[in-house]
Amino acid sequence: MTPLDLDANATEPLRPEARAAVLRALDLGGNASSVHGGGRAARALIEAARAEVARHAGAAPAEVVFTSGGTEANAMALHGLGTGRRLLVGATEHAAIRAAAPAAETIPVRHNGTLDLDALAVLLANGPPALVCAMAANNETGVRHPLEAIRALCAEHGALLHVDAVQAAREDVPRADSLALSAHKLGGPPGAGALVLAPGLHVPPLIAGGGQERGRRGGTEALPAIAGFGAAIAAPYDAARIAALRDAIEAGLREIAPEAVIAGQGAPRLPNTSLIILPGAPAETQVIALDLAGVRVSAGAACSSGKVARSHVLEAMGFGELAGCGIRVSLPWNAPDDAPQRFLEAWAAMRNRLSSRARARAT
């Protein structure tokens, strides 16, 4: 049987619309900076993709800067907008933010994973103007931050707001001073992302070059990846169907194992994501056992060279030792209708084996 891939938050399966756009761009070739007909055709593809990204983000096309992915987009925002400002970073932010701002002050989160607005207000009131980094939705738990309230606090205190929307690329995300997106998190190809800037904001290039992207990002644009990005972001997404599959998984878990914990349950979340904690079962053991059963999940972010470590997200949410016992189940856009049944069967068998071993060791 084909493995059941439930690791969409690491990367979504390539959408057929995106694949077709990539192949068309590969066949077209051309350098979008060339002035001849081939270059103009390549430029037209890039600008069509830019218009789709802008439409989705509620921005003007001129405000969209194409990058190599979400990590570069985040770095551009931090280095460009953070100059001369304090950096305030949410405790559950992705490594793309945390590693780029190691000296930043941390904004704590509540037990449900949402940003602590009271703590943010205190931080903003006690210091010079800041750049606040708050992800639209967490990549491990799917928990959405209250961005409208965060934006209002930033405006009150003269702070700028950067939103890492990579994991929430399909969501309606409120405008911020800058917004990071990535193609492969919504069924596009890897190698393309975007930084969406508020009107009038400018960031100096991290990569100087031939003046591409209005002088904001040097280097020949990755035409096939960008074309696929535009096609993927324009493709339909049945959030209600995916949410129903996720809810079926969580309802089944409550029946099978009352001791299991869904991190962030009760907070606003992405429709496709569950972070499931099985007390006493190391995350790596669970991931391997489910993989052997033909079910692919992860133990958090897929950005650590294949390593499995305690989740900094669960630690920030106050889960203590349980932070090493969580697996992330993230349904892709094309998840089969029988995904809940297949996952629950494999998970229940894994749980029973681990419980049996634990009882055997105790006797």
N, C-alpha and C positions, 0 to 999 in steps of 0.2 A: 504494500500500500504506500502511496505517496506520503512523505512526511507532512505532518500538520505544522505549518509555520505560523507561530504565534509570537513573533518577535518583530512586529512591524515598526515599533518605535526605534529599533536599530536602523532599519531601512525598509521602506515599503516595496512590495513587488512592482516592477516596472509596468506602468499602464500601457495598454496597446496604443493609445493616442500619442503618448510620449515616444514610444518606440518608433512609430511611423514618422513622427516629426524628426527624430534623430537621424533616421535613414535618409529622409529627404535632404536634410542639411549635409550629411556626408556625401551624398551624390552631387549636391550643388557645389560644394567646396567654396573657394573664394575667401578673400580677406575683406572684412567689412570696412577696413580703412582705405581700400583701393577705390579709385574714382571711376574705373571702367565698369562695364555692364555686370561682370561677375561680382565685383565688389559691391555694387549697388544692390544686387539681388541678395547677397549675404547680409548687408545692412538692413534690408527690408525684413528679413527673418528675425533679426535681433530686435528691431524696433517693434515688430508685432508681438514678440514675447514680452518686451518691456511694457507694452500697453496692457497685456493680460495681467502681469504681476501688479502693475499700478492699479488697475481696476479692482483687483481682489483686495488690495491694501487700502483702497479709498484715497489714492494719491494721484498726482500728475506723473506722467511718464518721465519727465525730467528729474523727478525726485528719486528715481530708482537707479541704484548703482549695482551693476552685476559684479559678482565676486566668484571665487572658487567654491564657496560653500558658506555654511553658517558660522564656522569658526572664524574665517577671515572677516565676515561681516561684523561679528561681535568685536573683533580686535580693532577694526576701523573705527567703530563707534567709541570704544574705550579710549583709544589713543587720540582720536580727533576731538571728541566732545569732552573728554575728561581732563584735558590739559588745563591746569590752574584751578581745578575743582577737587573737592573731596570725592572719593568714590565710596558709595554705599551699595553693598551687594547682598542680596537675599541669601540666607543660609543654605537654601536648597538649590542654588543656581548650578547650572551645568559647568563642567570643567573648562569649557571654552571661555567662560567668564571668570571663574575663580582663578585659573592659572594665569590669565592675562592681567589680573589685578590682585596680586598676592598681598599687597599692603592695604587693601580696602577694609573699611569697617563693615561688620556683619550686621544685617538686619535679621533678627530672629523670626522664626515662624511659630505659629500655634500648633497644638498637637494634631490638628487636622491637616496641617501642611500649608495653610494659607499665611501670607505675610502678616506679621503683627503690626497693624496700623498704628497702634499707640506707641510702640517702640520706634517706628519710623518717624512719627511726629516729633518725638523727643530728640532723635538724632538730627533731624532737619533744623530744629529750633536752636540747637547748641553747636553752632559752628558756621564756617563760611559756606557759600553756595556749593551745592553738591551735584554730582551725576549719580542718579539712582538707577540701578540695574535690577529689573524684576521680570522674570520670565512669564510669558502668557500662560503657559501650562507646564507642569513638571514632567520631565521625560520618564521618570520612574513611576510616579503615582498617578499621573494624569491630572492632579489637582490644579485648578485654575486660580490664579491670584485675582483679587478685586482691582483690576487695572483702572477703572474709572475713579475709584476712591484714591488710589495711589497717585494718579495723575493730578487730582485736585490738590492733594497735599504738596506735591512738587510745585505746582503753580503758586500755591500760597507762600512757599518759602523760597521762591526764585531758583528752584532746582530744575535740572534737565532730567528727562526720563528716557532711558533706553530699554526697549523690550526685546528680549530673545523670544521670538515667536516661532522658532524652528519646529518645536513639537506641536504647535497649534496652528500650523500653516493653513489648515482648512477652516479655521474658526474666524468669526467676525471679531477682529481685534481692534480695540479703540486706537485712534491715532496717538502717537507719541512723538518725541523729538527724533527718535530713530527706532528702526524695527529691523530685526534680522530674520531672514527666511532661507530655506534650503530646499533644493529640488527633490533630493532623494527621500525626504520625509513625507512626500505626498504622491509618490509614484513616478517621479521623474528620475533622470539619470544622476549619478553622483558627478560632482565636479562643477556644479553651478549653484549659486546662491545669490542673495541680494541684500543690500542695505537700503532701506527706504527712509529718506530724510524728510523732516518737516520743511515746509516752504521757507526759503531764506537761509537755511542752515548749510554750512559748508564744512567738509572735513578734508584735511590734507591727505594726499595718497600715502598709503603704506608702501606701495610699489610704484616708484616713478618710472615713467617710460615715454611712450609716444603720444601721450595726450588722450588716450582712449577714455571712455566713460566721462566725458567732459573734464578731463584732467584729474579725475578722482581715483582712477585705478589703471595703472599702466599695464600694457601687455595685450597681445592679440586676443580678442574675445573667443571663448570656447564655443564656437557656433553650434555644433550638434547638441552639446549639453544645455545651452541656453534655449535653443528651440524646443528641446524636450521639456524643459522647465515650464515654458509658456503653455505647452499643450497639457501638461499635468495639472497645473494650477487652474486651468479652465475646465477640466474634466469633472463630471458630476460625482457626488459622494453621498451615499445613502446612510447618513448618520443615524437615522432611526433604526434601520435594520441592524447596524453594527452595535448600537447601544442595547438592543434587545438580546443579541447574542452574549454580550458582556453580562447583562443582568441575569441571563439564564445560567451562566457559569457561576456567578456569585450566589445565586439562590441554591444551586446544587451543592456548593461548598458548605453553605450553612446547614444543609441536611446531613451531609457526609461527615463533617468535622466541625462541631461547634467551637473547638479550640482554635480554629484558623481565624486569622485577623486580616481584614482588608484595610490597608493603610489609606487614610484619607476618605474613607467611606462617610458619606454625609455632607462632605464639601462638594462644591461644583467640580466636576471632573470631565475630562475628555470622554467621548462615548466608547472608546475602544480599549481602555487601559484599566487593569487591575493589578495591584501589587499585593501579593498573597504571602502572608507570614505563617509558616508552620513551626510553632515553637519546638525547639530542640533539634531541628533538622537543618544542618548547614545548607546555605543556598547552593553552593557548588555541587553538593551531593544530589540535591533535587534536580538541578539543571541536567546533570549527567544521566540520572535515572530516567528522566522524561525523554531525553534525547535518544536513549537506547530503546525507549518505547515508541519512538517515531513522532515525538512532540517537541517542537523547538520553542524554548522560552529563554529568558535571560535572567541574570541576577542584578539588573540595573542598566546603567549606561554602557554602550558598547564602544567605549573610547579608552580602554585601559590595556591595550595589547593582549587581550584575551584573559586578563587576570580577573579573579573573583575576589572581592574584598568586602568588608562591611560597608553597607550603604551609608554614605554621609547624609543622604536625604532622610533616612529613617532615624539616624542619630540626632539630626537637627529637630526631628519631630518628637524626640523624647522616648524612643523605643528601646534604648539601652542595648542589652545583649541580644534582643530580638532583631537588631539591625543586621545581623549576619544570617538571618533565616528567611529572608524575603525573596520571592521570585516575581518577575514582571511578566504578565501575560498581556500582549498587545495585539489586538486583532487587525489584520490588514484589510484594505478596501475590498478585496475579493474573498474574504473568509467564507468557507462553505457553511451551509446551514447546519451541518452536523458537527461543527467545531465544538460546541459545548459538550455534547455527548462524548466525543472522542477524548477531549481534554479531561473530563471528569473521570472517565474510566481509567485513564492512565494515571491521573493524580491519586485516585483512591487506591489503586494497586500499589503505587509508590508509598503512600502513607502507611498502608497496612504492613508492607515489608519493613519499613523503618521502625514501626511500632513493635513488630515481632522481634527485631534485633535488639531493640532497647530493653524489652522484657527479658530476653535471653541473657543479656549482659548483667541485668539486675539480679538474676537468680544464681 
